[in-house]
């Protein structure tokens, strides 16, 4: 579907006054997909827009978004001043009170340092490294102001910082790495430097960069697609903001098998050097 919303970072950068505005009007309603839901193919569908963005989707007062997952499709009745947090491969939904259960002045981002710094610059936010590839962004109303941003390549997940008991602080971006489901060894991760390079067949070229992004080129002068690549086991997932994900299989660290999707198997043709 076409989009009439301002979603591009370049447009938002030009609208600096919008980013510097005060608190949002009463009744704010947001929907946010976690990385596992996006990798599984979950989509948010509005009347004239659909997508699987990393940042939150802001709803108008009368919108009832359709949440489409691999197993079902359901309407979400998001209460005023609430965030609908969509989590996991089964797209389970939790409703969080924006005033009492989340910090609106902070976010936890997962991805490459370069991607996080791009977002921080745009939102005039302070960056605090956490564990691994997680970073905390702090700025006034950053949760609300970041809604509908296009994620730069290499940014895999955006999460709110939730209020909760001490034993949960690690998963809220306030402590060491959590030992729960979405941080276990089966969780998706960035593309390792060893896999960065150029892969191709007769019709398509796939570039995996060291920042965790991808570029997909079809033919000579044809369609160009970009997004973030995440790895889970031997499955490589190509995530875009407004498309279903593309799933590839890793073969001996040199092949990406894509039957019935991109036409054939990809063979690495060029390796990128680690910076």
C-alpha positions in Angstrom: 0.0 0.0 0.0 1.1 3.5 -0.5 2.0 5.8 2.4 1.0 9.4 2.9 2.8 9.7 6.2 6.1 11.4 6.8 8.3 8.5 7.6 11.8 9.3 6.2 14.6 10.5 8.3 15.4 13.2 5.8 11.9 14.6 6.0 12.0 14.6 9.8 15.4 16.2 9.8 14.0 19.0 7.8 11.1 19.4 10.3 13.3 20.3 13.2 10.5 22.2 14.8 8.5 19.0 15.1 11.2 17.2 16.8 11.7 20.0 19.3 8.0 20.3 20.2 6.6 19.8 23.7 4.8 16.8 25.2 2.4 15.1 22.8 -1.4 15.7 23.1 -3.4 13.6 25.6 -4.5 10.3 24.2 -1.3 9.2 22.6 -1.5 5.7 21.2 1.5 3.7 20.0 2.2 0.3 18.6 5.8 -1.2 18.7 7.1 -4.5 17.3 10.1 -6.2 18.8 12.8 -7.9 16.7 11.4 -11.4 17.1 7.9 -10.3 15.9 9.4 -8.5 12.9 11.7 -11.4 12.0 8.6 -13.7 12.1 6.9 -11.5 9.6 4.4 -9.5 11.7 2.9 -6.4 10.1 0.9 -3.4 11.3 -1.8 -2.4 8.8 -3.6 1.0 8.8 -6.1 2.3 6.3 -3.5 3.7 3.8 -0.3 2.2 5.2 1.3 -1.1 6.3 4.7 -2.0 7.5 7.0 -3.7 10.0 9.0 -0.8 11.3 11.5 -0.9 14.1 10.2 2.3 15.7 6.7 2.8 17.1 3.7 3.5 14.9 1.6 6.4 16.1 -2.2 6.0 15.8 -4.8 8.7 15.3 -7.6 8.8 17.9 -10.0 6.6 15.9 -7.5 4.1 14.3 -7.9 0.4 15.1 -4.7 -1.1 13.5 -4.8 -4.6 12.1 -1.9 -6.8 13.4 -1.0 -9.4 10.9 1.2 -12.3 12.1 2.1 -15.6 10.4 -0.8 -17.3 12.3 -3.6 -14.8 12.4 -4.8 -11.2 11.9 -6.5 -9.2 14.6 -7.7 -5.7 15.3 -6.0 -3.9 18.2 -8.0 -1.6 20.5 -5.2 0.4 21.9 -6.4 2.5 24.9 -5.6 6.2 25.1 -2.1 7.0 26.4 -1.0 3.4 25.9 1.7 1.5 24.0 0.8 -1.8 22.4 4.0 -3.9 22.7 4.0 -6.7 20.1 6.5 -9.4 21.1 7.8 -12.8 19.9 7.3 -15.0 16.9 3.6 -15.4 17.9 3.1 -11.6 18.1 1.8 -11.5 21.6 0.5 -8.1 22.7 1.0 -6.2 26.0 -0.6 -2.8 26.7 1.6 -0.5 28.7 0.5 2.8 30.3 2.6 5.6 28.9 2.4 7.6 32.1 3.0 4.9 34.7 4.7 1.8 33.0 7.3 3.2 30.6 9.9 6.0 30.5 9.0 8.4 27.7 12.4 10.0 27.9 14.5 6.9 27.1 14.7 4.0 24.7 16.9 0.9 24.4 18.2 0.3 20.8 19.9 -2.9 19.6 22.2 -2.7 16.5 25.4 -1.3 15.2 27.0 1.7 16.9 26.8 3.7 13.7 23.1 3.2 13.3 22.4 4.2 16.9 24.5 7.3 16.5 22.5 8.3 13.4 19.3 8.1 15.4 20.8 9.9 18.4 21.9 12.8 16.2 18.5 13.2 14.6 16.7 13.2 17.9 19.4 15.2 19.8 19.7 12.3 22.3 22.4 11.1 24.6 23.8 7.6 23.9 24.9 5.3 26.8 26.4 1.9 25.8 24.9 -1.0 27.7 25.9 -4.7 27.1 26.9 -6.0 23.7 25.1 -4.2 20.9 22.5 -2.5 23.1 22.5 1.3 23.7 20.2 3.6 25.8 19.0 6.8 24.2 18.0 9.6 26.5 16.2 12.7 25.4 12.9 14.6 26.2 9.9 12.6 24.9 12.1 10.4 22.8 9.7 7.6 22.7 6.9 9.7 21.2 9.2 11.8 18.9 10.8 8.7 17.4 7.4 7.3 16.2 7.4 6.5 12.5 11.1 7.1 12.0 12.7 4.9 9.3 15.4 2.8 11.0 18.9 3.2 9.5 20.5 0.1 8.3 22.0 -1.9 11.1 19.3 -1.0 13.7 17.6 -4.2 14.7 15.3 -3.4 17.6 13.8 -0.5 19.6 12.4 -1.2 23.1 10.9 1.1 25.7 12.3 1.2 29.2 9.7 -0.3 31.4 9.0 0.3 35.1 9.3 -2.9 37.1 10.8 -4.7 40.1 14.6 -5.0 40.6 14.8 -8.5 39.2 13.6 -7.2 35.9 15.8 -4.2 35.6 18.4 -5.9 33.4 15.8 -6.5 30.7 14.7 -2.8 30.9 18.1 -1.5 29.9 19.2 -0.6 33.5 21.5 -3.5 34.3 23.6 -6.3 33.0 22.6 -8.6 30.1 19.4 -10.4 30.9 19.1 -14.1 31.0 15.7 -14.5 29.5 14.1 -15.7 26.2 14.9 -12.8 23.9 18.6 -12.7 24.9 19.3 -16.5 24.8 21.6 -18.1 22.2 18.7 -18.6 19.8 18.0 -14.9 19.6 18.7 -13.2 16.3 22.0 -11.3 16.1 23.9 -9.0 13.8 25.7 -10.3 10.8 29.2 -11.3 11.8 32.1 -9.6 9.9 33.0 -13.0 8.4 29.8 -12.9 6.4 30.1 -9.4 5.2 30.6 -9.3 1.4 29.0 -9.4 -2.0 26.9 -12.4 -3.1 25.3 -12.8 -6.5 23.6 -14.8 -9.2 22.6 -14.1 -12.8 19.8 -11.7 -11.7 20.4 -10.5 -8.2 23.3 -9.1 -6.2 23.2 -9.1 -2.4 25.6 -6.9 -0.3 26.0 -7.5 3.4 27.9 -4.7 5.1 29.8 -4.6 8.3 27.2 -2.3 10.0 24.6 -5.1 9.8 22.8 -3.6 6.7 22.0 -5.1 3.3 21.5 -3.9 -0.3 19.6 -6.0 -2.7 20.0 -5.2 -6.4 17.8 -6.7 -9.1 19.4 -6.8 -12.6 21.2 -4.0 -14.4 19.6 -0.7 -13.4 16.7 -2.5 -11.7 15.1 -2.3 -8.3 17.4 -1.5 -5.3 16.3 -2.5 -1.8 18.0 -1.8 1.5 17.4 -2.7 5.1 18.9 -4.6 8.1 20.1 -8.2 8.1 19.8 -10.4 11.2 21.1 -13.9 11.8 19.4 -16.6 13.8 21.1 -20.0 13.6 21.6 -20.7 9.9 18.8 -18.4 8.9 19.5 -14.9 7.5 16.6 -12.5 7.6 16.4 -9.4 5.5 14.2 -6.8 7.2 12.6 -3.8 5.6 10.3 -1.2 7.0 7.4 -1.7 4.6 7.9 -5.3 3.2 7.6 -8.8 4.4 11.0 -10.2 5.5 13.1 -12.3 3.1 14.5 -15.5 4.6 17.8 -17.0 3.4 19.7 -20.1 4.5 23.4 -20.1 5.3 25.4 -22.8 3.6 29.0 -23.4 4.8 29.6 -19.7 5.4 29.7 -19.1 1.7 26.3 -19.6 0.2 22.9 -18.1 0.8 20.3 -20.4 -0.5 17.1 -18.6 -1.6 14.9 -21.0 -3.6 11.6 -19.6 -4.9 12.4 -16.1 -3.5 15.3 -14.5 -5.3 15.8 -17.1 -8.0 18.9 -19.1 -7.0 21.7 -19.7 -4.6 24.1 -16.8 -3.9 27.9 -17.3 -4.1 30.2 -14.9 -2.3 32.1 -13.0 -4.9 33.9 -10.3 -2.8 34.8 -10.2 0.8 34.9 -6.9 2.8 37.8 -6.1 5.0 37.1 -5.4 8.7 37.6 -1.7 9.4 
